[in-house]
Amino acid sequence: MAAPSYTTDLATFDLAENLAAWIEFTNMGGGGNPDEADNDNEIQGTYMTSQTSTTASLISMGKDNGSGITLPTNGVFLIWHNFTSPGLLATYANGGMRAVVGSSSTNWKAWATGGGDVAPNPYGGWQNIPIDPTLTADYTNGSPSGTLQVVGAGCNLTAGVAKGQPHQIDAIRWGRAESRFNGGDLTNGYATFAGFATINDANAASPGYNRWGLIQVVSGGYQWKGLMVLGYTSAVDFRDSNVNVFVQDCRKVSSVFNKIEIRQSTSRVDWTGVNITNVSPSSNASRGDLVVVDNADVNFESCTFTDIGYFTFQSNSTVNSCIFRRCGLVTRGNAALTSCTFDRTNDTVKALTIADPSNSLTSFVFNSSGTKHAIEITQTGTYTFTNCTFSGYASSNGSTGNETIYNNSGGLVTINHSGTSGNLTYKNEGSSTTTLVGNTRTLTLTNIMSGSEIRIYLHDTTTEVSGNDDVTVGYHEYSYQFVSNTYVDIVVHHEQYIYYRIDNYLLADSNSSLPIAQQYDRQYLNPT
């Protein structure tokens, strides 16, 4: 391969470079005339557009393109927006900061994008705001048509600013917001997050007045939004480690706007210790999905994904010791997954889907969210679970929705398991049936007098689960398939010893021993 290449699909709407007049939107015109020649605080290029804001009012600025823009599916306008007195912004609920798109300055729609109570406020600073104009608007003026011709931003102020020009807009671009990765090799260097961010954040003649706002450097790592394409049109060799990536809080976009796609079967993606976090899961409209589109060589080691969307892997993917915390559904797709943790899935039904009996599970940890399954199985056959831990799942088979296994195969699924900790229960969908084999534990009764009779019953029943008519070796072993909260009654008979009984004994999720303290019956040889 060649050296890494970092590009984007973004097209220019207006770069606010003092080339044409900007306007105010009707009924949002409480600010001063837009100043297109302001070069005091630009974020991109050498100029920005700004205005005075001296009264508590609705203010705005926008640019008329002269003709309509056709956005791609899930496309957006990206608007650099800033208000330098953030303490005077109304709240998000009151449209403190807004994106505006219209067919004219009189006929427009606006969407709340921020406010004095939304980060990075109250500290303030430039924000690159994505807006999908196909979404229902929060505010409308006139009768805007489907022509996307005038684009800008506005603010709702609780008080005026006496000095300066605090309302500022810089470059406006449009597209699917793709960050495109190609190339990379040992000689020329591998593709990395830092490599793209360097090009993204550039603001000079070379490599360009970019400031795309797609993958940008922030404190502690990188902020990302849009569609990250690893292997755009040709293969990528992307290798990175010990990196933090934060999904930007994008409130007015489609649910699949933030997404990572790994393309080209000849691509390679190696991530070690890469942590991707959705910083605002309660408000972000797009959590961020990850899909291996083509069966590339994908290797994730010790990565953590927090509050992200869904994941789809393929057979050439290897995922080891990774954590999926409050993420969407993970579809295994015959990938090699080992020692992974699924902590409180955000999917509506289950944390992990497996569809092939070769998909063994080794050293997995599943923590229930209280209402969802750990694993969905969609194909009949025999599966093997080794040293897996299931915490918080239903203690008995049924249809509560919180059973460990959701058998959705339509037939027989057999699970051979060993070293299992916690509840391994199942829900059968339709004609599905499930058989659990394994997880054997042994209770050893010790110090038993020779000739004793042993009986073990399920608690408070006459159902015998183990017994011995004549103990000759001093102990008795009871092997059982562990199911949590299982209690038994233990009875020991011997004609020379007092009747011995232990009621309501809890069977352990481990091998254990219990000494039997029989007492000699002194009346045995002297009944009178």
C-alpha positions in Angstrom: 0.0 0.0 0.0 0.9 3.7 -0.2 1.1 6.3 2.5 -2.1 6.9 4.4 -4.7 9.1 2.8 -7.2 11.2 4.7 -10.1 12.8 2.8 -13.7 13.7 3.1 -16.9 14.0 1.0 -17.7 17.5 2.4 -18.6 20.2 -0.2 -18.5 23.9 0.5 -21.6 25.9 1.1 -19.8 29.1 2.2 -16.5 29.6 4.0 -17.4 33.1 5.3 -14.3 34.5 3.6 -15.6 38.0 3.0 -16.7 37.2 -0.6 -20.5 37.8 -0.5 -23.1 39.4 1.7 -24.8 37.5 4.5 -28.4 38.1 5.6 -30.6 37.9 8.7 -33.7 35.6 8.8 -37.1 37.3 9.0 -38.5 37.4 12.6 -35.0 36.5 13.9 -33.4 39.8 13.1 -32.7 41.3 16.5 -28.9 41.6 15.9 -26.8 44.0 14.0 -26.0 43.7 10.3 -23.7 40.8 9.5 -20.0 41.8 9.3 -18.5 39.5 6.6 -15.0 41.0 7.1 -14.4 40.1 10.7 -11.0 38.4 11.3 -10.7 38.7 15.1 -11.8 35.2 16.1 -12.2 33.0 13.0 -12.0 29.2 13.4 -11.5 28.4 9.7 -9.7 30.4 7.1 -8.9 34.0 7.6 -12.4 35.5 8.1 -15.7 34.9 9.8 -19.1 36.6 9.8 -20.2 38.2 13.0 -22.8 40.6 14.4 -23.6 42.8 17.4 -26.2 41.5 19.9 -27.2 44.4 22.1 -30.7 43.4 23.1 -32.5 40.4 24.6 -33.9 39.0 21.3 -33.7 36.5 18.5 -30.7 37.0 16.3 -29.5 35.2 13.2 -27.2 35.2 10.3 -27.3 33.2 7.1 -26.0 32.9 3.6 -28.1 32.6 0.4 -26.5 30.1 -2.0 -28.6 31.3 -4.9 -29.8 27.7 -5.6 -30.8 24.7 -3.7 -28.5 22.0 -2.3 -29.4 18.3 -2.5 -28.1 16.4 0.5 -27.3 12.7 0.4 -29.2 10.2 2.5 -28.4 10.9 6.2 -26.6 14.0 5.0 -26.2 17.3 7.0 -25.1 20.8 6.9 -22.1 21.4 9.2 -22.1 24.9 10.7 -19.3 26.5 12.7 -21.2 28.5 15.3 -20.1 30.5 18.4 -21.5 33.0 20.9 -18.8 34.5 23.0 -21.1 35.5 25.9 -22.6 32.0 26.6 -24.1 33.0 30.0 -26.7 35.1 28.1 -28.0 32.3 25.9 -31.4 30.9 26.6 -31.6 27.2 27.5 -31.7 24.4 24.9 -35.4 23.9 25.5 -35.9 27.6 24.5 -33.6 27.4 21.4 -30.6 29.2 22.9 -28.6 28.1 19.8 -30.2 27.2 16.6 -29.4 26.0 13.1 -31.5 27.5 10.3 -32.2 26.2 6.8 -34.7 27.8 4.4 -35.8 28.3 0.9 -35.4 32.0 1.5 -34.6 34.4 4.3 -38.4 34.7 5.0 -39.3 31.0 4.7 -37.2 28.9 7.0 -37.0 26.1 9.6 -34.8 26.1 12.7 -33.7 23.4 15.1 -32.4 23.8 18.6 -28.8 22.7 18.7 -27.6 24.1 22.0 -28.1 26.6 24.8 -26.6 28.0 28.0 -27.3 24.7 29.7 -25.6 22.5 27.1 -21.9 21.7 26.7 -19.5 23.3 26.0 -21.5 26.0 27.6 -21.4 27.8 30.1 -17.7 27.9 29.1 -18.4 28.6 25.5 -16.4 28.2 22.3 -16.7 27.3 18.7 -19.0 24.3 17.9 -19.3 22.4 14.6 -23.0 21.8 14.5 -24.5 19.1 12.2 -28.1 19.6 11.1 -30.2 17.2 9.1 -33.0 19.4 7.6 -35.3 16.3 6.9 -36.0 16.2 10.6 -39.0 17.9 12.1 -38.2 21.5 12.8 -38.5 23.1 16.3 -39.3 26.5 14.8 -40.8 27.5 11.4 -41.4 30.9 9.7 -43.4 31.3 6.6 -43.9 28.4 4.2 -40.4 26.9 3.5 -40.3 24.7 0.5 -38.0 21.7 0.1 -35.3 23.8 -1.5 -32.3 24.0 0.8 -30.9 27.4 -0.3 -30.3 29.6 2.7 -28.3 28.2 5.6 -27.1 29.8 8.9 -27.6 29.9 12.6 -29.2 31.9 15.3 -29.4 32.5 19.1 -32.1 33.3 21.6 -30.6 35.8 24.1 -31.8 36.5 27.6 -30.0 39.9 27.6 -27.9 42.0 25.3 -24.1 42.4 25.0 -23.0 46.0 25.1 -19.7 45.6 23.3 -18.2 43.6 20.5 -19.8 41.3 18.0 -20.3 38.1 20.0 -22.5 36.2 17.5 -20.1 34.4 15.0 -20.5 32.0 12.2 -17.7 30.5 10.1 -17.4 27.9 7.4 -20.6 26.0 6.4 -20.2 22.7 4.5 -22.5 19.9 3.5 -22.4 16.2 2.8 -22.6 12.8 4.5 -19.8 14.0 6.8 -17.5 11.1 5.8 -14.0 10.8 7.2 -12.3 8.6 4.6 -9.2 6.5 5.3 -7.1 4.8 2.7 -3.6 3.3 2.4 -1.0 2.8 5.1 1.9 0.4 5.5 5.0 -0.4 7.5 7.2 1.8 5.3 5.0 4.8 5.0 3.3 4.5 8.3 -0.1 3.1 9.2 -3.4 5.1 9.1 -4.3 6.4 12.6 -6.8 8.6 14.3 -4.0 11.2 14.9 -3.2 11.2 11.1 -6.8 12.1 10.2 -7.1 14.7 13.0 -4.0 16.4 11.7 -5.5 17.0 8.3 -9.0 17.7 9.8 -7.6 20.4 12.1 -5.3 22.0 9.5 -5.9 25.7 9.0 -3.1 26.9 6.7 -2.4 27.1 3.0 -0.8 23.6 3.3 -2.2 21.1 3.8 -5.4 23.2 3.6 -7.8 25.5 5.3 -9.8 22.5 6.5 -11.3 22.5 10.0 -13.8 19.9 8.8 -15.0 19.1 12.3 -15.1 15.3 11.7 -12.3 13.9 13.9 -10.8 16.7 15.8 -8.3 16.9 18.7 -9.9 17.6 22.1 -8.7 17.2 25.6 -7.9 13.6 26.3 -8.3 12.3 22.8 -10.4 12.9 19.7 -14.0 14.0 19.1 -15.7 12.2 16.2 -19.0 12.5 14.3 -20.3 11.4 10.9 -19.5 8.3 8.8 -15.9 7.0 9.4 -15.0 4.9 6.3 -12.0 2.7 6.9 -11.1 1.6 3.4 -12.8 4.1 1.1 -12.6 2.7 -2.5 -9.3 0.9 -1.7 -7.8 -0.9 1.2 -6.6 0.7 4.4 -4.0 -0.5 7.0 -5.2 1.2 10.1 -3.3 0.4 13.3 -3.6 2.4 16.5 -3.4 1.9 20.3 -4.3 3.6 23.6 -6.6 6.2 22.1 -9.7 7.8 23.4 -12.5 8.7 20.9 -15.5 10.6 22.0 -18.7 10.6 20.0 -20.0 14.2 19.6 -23.4 15.0 21.0 -25.4 15.3 17.8 -29.0 16.1 18.6 -30.5 16.9 15.2 -29.2 14.1 13.0 -30.5 10.6 11.9 -30.0 7.6 14.2 -27.3 6.2 11.8 -25.4 9.4 11.3 -22.5 8.4 13.5 -21.1 5.2 12.1 -17.9 3.3 11.5 -17.7 1.1 8.4 -14.7 -1.2 7.7 -14.6 -1.8 4.0 -12.5 -3.7 1.4 -11.7 -7.4 2.2 -8.0 -6.6 1.9 -8.1 -3.9 4.6 -6.5 -4.5 8.0 -7.6 -2.7 11.2 -5.7 -3.3 14.4 -6.9 -1.5 17.6 -5.4 -2.1 21.0 -6.7 -0.2 24.0 -8.9 2.0 21.8 -11.8 3.4 23.9 -14.8 4.8 22.1 -17.3 6.6 24.4 -20.6 8.3 23.6 -20.4 11.2 26.0 -24.1 12.1 25.9 -26.1 8.9 25.5 -29.3 10.5 26.8 -29.4 13.3 24.2 -27.3 12.1 21.3 -29.6 11.1 18.4 -26.9 8.8 17.0 -25.0 6.6 19.4 -22.4 5.4 16.8 -22.5 2.0 15.2 -19.6 -0.2 14.0 -20.0 -2.5 11.0 -17.5 -4.7 9.3 -19.0 -4.4 5.8 -16.4 -6.5 4.0 -14.7 -9.4 5.6 -11.4 -7.6 6.3 -8.7 -8.5 8.8 -10.0 -6.9 12.0 -8.2 -7.3 15.3 -9.5 -5.6 18.5 -7.6 -6.2 21.7 -8.5 -4.7 25.1 -10.8 -2.1 23.7 -13.7 -0.5 25.6 -16.9 0.7 23.9 -19.3 2.7 26.1 -22.9 3.7 25.3 -22.3 3.0 21.6 -24.8 1.5 19.1 -24.7 -1.9 17.4 -21.7 -3.9 16.2 -21.5 -6.4 13.3 -18.4 -8.5 12.9 -17.4 -11.1 10.3 -15.3 -14.3 10.3 -12.0 -12.6 9.8 -12.6 -10.4 12.9 -10.8 -11.2 16.2 -12.1 -9.5 19.3 -10.3 -10.3 22.6 -10.7 -8.9 26.1 -13.0 -6.1 24.9 -15.8 -4.5 27.0 -19.2 -3.5 25.5 -20.8 -1.3 28.2 -24.4 -0.3 27.6 -23.9 -0.8 23.9 -26.4 -2.1 21.3 -26.6 -5.6 19.9 -23.3 -7.3 19.0 -23.7 -9.7 16.0 -20.8 -12.1 16.1 -20.9 -13.2 12.5 -18.4 -16.1 13.1 -15.8 -13.7 14.5 -13.3 -15.1 17.1 -14.5 -13.5 20.3 -12.7 -14.4 23.6 -12.8 -13.0 27.1 -15.2 -10.2 26.3 -17.5 -8.4 28.8 -21.1 -7.4 27.9 -22.2 -5.0 30.6 -26.0 -4.1 30.6 -26.9 -4.1 26.9 -28.8 -1.2 25.5 -30.5 -3.5 22.9 -34.2 -4.1 23.4 -33.8 -7.9 23.6 -30.2 -9.3 24.0 -26.5 -8.4 24.2 -25.0 -10.9 21.7 -26.3 -12.9 18.8 -24.5 -16.1 17.7 -25.6 -18.2 14.7 -23.1 -21.1 14.3 -22.4 -24.0 16.6 -18.7 -23.3 16.1 -19.1 -20.0 18.0 -17.9 -21.2 21.3 -17.8 -18.8 24.3 -14.7 -18.8 26.5 -14.3 -16.6 29.6 -17.1 -14.3 28.7 -18.8 -12.1 31.3 -22.4 -11.0 30.9 -24.1 -8.5 33.3 -27.8 -8.2 33.0 -29.6 -4.9 32.7 -32.5 -6.6 34.5 -34.9 -7.1 31.5 -32.9 -8.6 28.6 -31.1 -11.8 27.6 -27.4 -12.3 27.4 -27.3 -14.4 24.2 -29.6 -15.0 21.3 -28.9 -18.3 19.4 -30.4 -18.4 15.9 -29.2 -21.7 14.6 -29.8 -25.2 15.9 -26.8 -27.3 17.1 -24.4 -27.9 20.0 -22.6 -25.0 21.5 -19.8 -24.9 24.1 -19.5 -22.4 26.9 -16.4 -22.5 29.0 -15.7 -20.4 32.2 -18.4 -17.9 31.5 -20.1 -15.7 34.2 -23.7 -14.6 34.0 -24.8 -12.1 36.6 -28.3 -10.9 37.3 -30.2 -13.2 35.0 -33.4 -15.1 35.8 -32.9 -18.0 38.1 -35.4 -20.3 36.3 -36.3 -21.0 32.7 -39.3 -19.1 31.3 -40.4 -16.1 29.3 -39.6 -13.1 31.5 -37.2 -11.7 29.0 -34.3 -11.8 31.4 -33.3 -15.5 30.9 -29.6 -16.0 30.0 -30.2 -17.7 26.7 -32.8 -16.7 24.1 -33.2 -19.8 21.8 -34.6 -18.3 18.6 -33.4 -21.2 16.4 -36.7 -22.9 15.9 -35.2 -26.3 17.0 -32.9 -28.1 19.4 -30.0 -26.2 20.9 -27.6 -28.1 23.2 -25.2 -26.2 25.4 -22.2 -28.0 26.8 -20.9 -25.8 29.6 -18.2 -26.0 32.2 -16.9 -23.6 34.8 -20.1 -21.6 34.6 -20.8 -19.0 37.3 -24.3 -17.6 37.9 -27.6 -18.5 36.3 -27.7 -20.3 33.0 -31.3 -20.3 32.1 -33.2 -20.1 28.8 -36.3 -18.9 27.0 -37.5 -21.0 24.0 -39.1 -19.1 21.2 -41.8 -21.0 19.2 -40.7 -24.6 18.6 -37.2 -24.1 20.0 -36.0 -26.5 22.7 -32.9 -26.2 24.9 -30.7 -28.7 26.7 -28.1 -27.7 29.2 -25.2 -30.2 29.7 -22.5 -29.6 32.2 -21.6 -27.2 35.0 -21.3 -30.2 37.3 -20.6 -29.5 41.0 -19.9 -32.0 43.8 -21.0 -31.9 47.4 -19.0 -34.4 49.5 -20.5 -35.5 52.8 -17.5 -36.6 55.1 -17.0 -38.4 58.4 -19.9 -40.8 57.7 -20.0 -43.9 59.9 -19.6 -47.1 57.9 -23.0 -48.8 57.3 -24.9 -45.5 57.2 -27.8 -44.9 54.8 -27.8 -41.5 53.0 -30.8 -39.7 51.4 -30.7 -36.3 49.8 -34.0 -34.7 48.8 -35.0 -31.4 47.1 -36.0 -29.2 50.0 -39.4 -29.9 51.5 -40.2 -32.6 49.0 -39.9 -36.4 48.7 -37.9 -36.0 45.5 -34.7 -37.9 46.0 -31.7 -36.6 44.1 -29.0 -38.8 45.7 -28.7 -41.7 48.0 -26.6 -44.6 49.3 -28.0 -47.7 51.2 -24.7 -48.6 52.8 -21.8 -46.2 53.0 -18.5 -48.2 53.4 -15.9 -45.6 52.5 -16.6 -42.8 55.1 -18.0 -40.3 52.6 -20.7 -39.8 50.1 -20.5 -37.6 46.9 -23.5 -35.9 45.3 -22.9 -34.5 41.8 -25.4 -32.0 40.5 -25.9 -29.4 37.7 -25.7 -26.1 39.5 -28.8 -23.9 39.5 -28.8 -21.0 41.8 -31.1 -20.9 44.9 -31.4 -24.7 45.0 -31.9 -26.1 48.5 -31.8 -29.7 49.7 -32.6 -31.8 52.8 -29.9 -34.3 53.9 -30.9 -37.4 56.0 -28.4 -39.9 57.6 -29.7 -43.2 59.1 -27.7 -45.7 61.1 -29.2 -48.1 63.6 -26.3 -47.4 66.1 -26.5 -43.6 65.8 -29.1 -41.0 66.4 -31.1 -39.9 63.4 -29.3 -37.1 61.7 -30.9 -34.4 59.4 -29.9 -31.1 57.8 -32.8 -29.1 56.3 -32.7 -26.4 53.7 -29.0 -26.7 52.7 -28.0 -24.3 49.9 -26.1 -26.0 47.1 -23.0 -24.1 46.2 -21.7 -22.9 42.8 -18.4 -24.8 43.5 -17.2 -28.1 44.8 -17.7 -28.3 48.5 -17.7 -30.6 51.5 -19.9 -31.0 54.6 -18.8 -33.0 57.7 -21.5 -35.2 59.2 -21.5 -35.2 63.0 -23.3 -38.4 63.9 -23.8 -39.2 67.7 -23.7 -42.7 69.1 -27.1 -43.9 70.4 -26.3 -45.0 73.9 -29.6 -46.9 74.1 -28.7 -49.0 71.1 -27.3 -51.9 73.2 -29.2 -50.9 76.4 -32.8 -50.1 75.2 -34.1 -50.2 78.8 
